[in-house]
Amino acid sequence: MIKVRNFVPKSVLMLSATYSEFRKDLKQFLDQVITNVDTLIIHRGKGKAVVVMSLEEYNALCATSHELSSMKNKARLDASIQQIGKDLIEYTPE
């Protein structure tokens, strides 16, 4: 059985498991991480905890980090968001 525990911030629920729980139910945990776009924290006793996430989520975090890596990129992104909000850009979903 997969346990969901509440961590700070309280509005964000994350999966959490001990190393033994993770090892026992490896497939179930990995399937839930991918299917529900969850993040899993694995507690390793006295060792440091480890985070497991889907490759898709990891790539999205890397892309966001790159977009916000410079003030120039951040300013362009903010301007684009404002333009969309003001309907200055026509957007046609595919």
Backbone hydrogen bonds in HBPLUS format (Angstrom, degrees):
<---DONOR---> <-ACCEPTOR-->    atom                        ^
c    i                          cat <-CA-CA->   ^        H-A-AA   ^      H-
h    n   atom  resd res      DA  || num        DHA   H-A  angle D-A-AA Bond
n    s   type  num  typ     dist DA aas  dist angle  dist       angle   num
A0005-ARG N   A0014-MET O   3.38 MM   9  6.24 149.8  2.48 165.9 165.8     1
A0012-VAL N   A0009-PRO O   3.02 MM   3  5.78 169.5  2.03 126.4 129.8     2
A0015-LEU N   A0039-THR O   3.10 MM  24  6.13 145.0  2.22 165.0 165.9     3
A0041-ILE N   A0015-LEU O   2.93 MM  26  6.21 160.1  1.97 137.1 141.6     4
A0017-ALA N   A0041-ILE O   2.93 MM  24  6.35 154.3  2.00 166.4 169.7     5
A0043-HIS N   A0017-ALA O   2.83 MM  26  6.22 160.8  1.86 156.7 162.1     6
A0022-PHE N   A0018-THR O   2.95 MM   4  6.17 164.7  1.97 156.2 160.3     7
A0019-TYR N   A0043-HIS O   2.93 MM  24  5.89 124.3  2.25 175.1 162.7     8
A0023-ARG N   A0019-TYR O   2.93 MM   4  6.12 164.8  1.96 151.4 155.4     9
A0024-LYS N   A0020-SER O   2.99 MM   4  6.11 156.8  2.04 146.3 152.7    10
A0025-ASP N   A0021-GLU O   3.04 MM   4  6.22 157.8  2.09 151.2 156.0    11
A0029-PHE N   A0025-ASP O   2.97 MM   4  6.18 165.1  1.99 165.5 170.4    12
A0030-LEU N   A0026-LEU O   2.96 MM   4  6.17 171.5  1.96 160.0 162.3    13
A0031-ASP N   A0027-LYS O   2.85 MM   4  5.97 161.3  1.88 153.8 159.4    14
A0032-GLN N   A0028-GLN O   3.04 MM   4  6.19 157.3  2.09 144.5 150.4    15
A0033-VAL N   A0029-PHE O   2.95 MM   4  6.22 156.8  2.00 152.2 158.8    16
A0034-ILE N   A0030-LEU O   3.08 MM   4  6.29 161.6  2.12 149.8 153.7    17
A0035-THR N   A0031-ASP O   2.82 MM   4  5.89 171.8  1.83 156.6 159.3    18
A0036-ASN N   A0032-GLN O   2.98 MM   4  5.64 163.5  2.01 141.2 146.6    19
A0038-ASP N   A0033-VAL O   3.07 MM   5  4.48 137.8  2.25 118.2 128.6    20
A0040-LEU N   A0052-VAL O   2.89 MM  12  5.00 171.9  1.90 154.1 156.6    21
A0052-VAL N   A0040-LEU O   2.75 MM  12  5.00 157.0  1.81 148.3 155.9    22
A0042-ILE N   A0050-VAL O   2.72 MM   8  5.12 170.8  1.73 159.6 162.9    23
A0050-VAL N   A0042-ILE O   2.96 MM   8  5.12 156.0  2.02 141.1 148.8    24
A0047-GLY N   A0044-ARG O   2.93 MM   3  4.98 160.1  1.97 131.3 127.2    25
A0058-TYR N   A0054-SER O   2.99 MM   4  6.29 161.0  2.03 151.2 156.8    26
A0059-ASN N   A0055-LEU O   2.86 MM   4  6.07 164.4  1.89 154.6 158.1    27
A0060-ALA N   A0056-GLU O   3.05 MM   4  6.28 152.1  2.13 142.9 150.5    28
A0061-LEU N   A0057-GLU O   2.99 MM   4  6.28 154.4  2.05 148.6 155.3    29
A0062-CYS N   A0058-TYR O   2.96 MM   4  6.27 156.4  2.01 151.3 158.0    30
A0063-ALA N   A0059-ASN O   2.93 MM   4  6.16 157.6  1.98 148.2 154.1    31
A0064-THR N   A0060-ALA O   2.96 MM   4  6.16 160.8  2.00 148.6 153.7    32
A0065-SER N   A0061-LEU O   2.89 MM   4  6.05 158.6  1.94 146.7 153.1    33
A0066-HIS N   A0062-CYS O   2.94 MM   4  6.19 154.8  2.00 146.4 153.0    34
A0067-GLU N   A0063-ALA O   2.92 MM   4  6.18 162.3  1.95 150.6 155.4    35
A0068-LEU N   A0064-THR O   3.03 MM   4  6.23 145.3  2.16 147.7 156.4    36
A0069-SER N   A0066-HIS O   3.08 MM   3  4.94 166.3  2.10 107.4 110.3    37
A0074-LYS N   A0070-SER O   3.01 MM   4  6.24 165.7  2.03 152.6 157.0    38
A0075-ALA N   A0071-MET O   2.86 MM   4  5.99 157.0  1.91 145.6 151.7    39
A0076-ARG N   A0072-LYS O   3.05 MM   4  6.31 158.3  2.10 148.8 154.1    40
A0077-LEU N   A0073-ASN O   2.96 MM   4  6.19 161.3  1.99 152.6 157.7    41
A0078-ASP N   A0074-LYS O   2.87 MM   4  6.08 164.8  1.89 153.7 157.9    42
A0079-ALA N   A0075-ALA O   2.91 MM   4  6.07 157.9  1.96 147.1 153.3    43
A0080-SER N   A0076-ARG O   2.95 MM   4  6.16 155.9  2.00 147.2 153.6    44
A0081-ILE N   A0077-LEU O   2.98 MM   4  6.24 158.4  2.02 151.4 157.1    45
A0082-GLN N   A0078-ASP O   2.98 MM   4  6.23 157.3  2.03 148.3 154.4    46
A0083-GLN N   A0079-ALA O   2.93 MM   4  6.17 155.9  1.98 148.0 154.6    47
A0084-ILE N   A0080-SER O   2.99 MM   4  6.23 160.7  2.02 150.8 155.5    48
A0085-GLY N   A0081-ILE O   3.00 MM   4  6.20 157.9  2.05 145.5 151.9    49
A0086-LYS N   A0082-GLN O   3.00 MM   4  6.24 135.3  2.21 141.9 153.6    50
A0086-LYS N   A0083-GLN O   3.16 MM   3  5.10 129.1  2.44  92.9 106.2    51
A0088-LEU N   A0083-GLN O   2.93 MM   5  5.15 161.2  1.96 154.7 152.4    52
A0087-ASP N   A0084-ILE O   3.04 MM   3  4.98 160.6  2.08 105.6 110.2    53
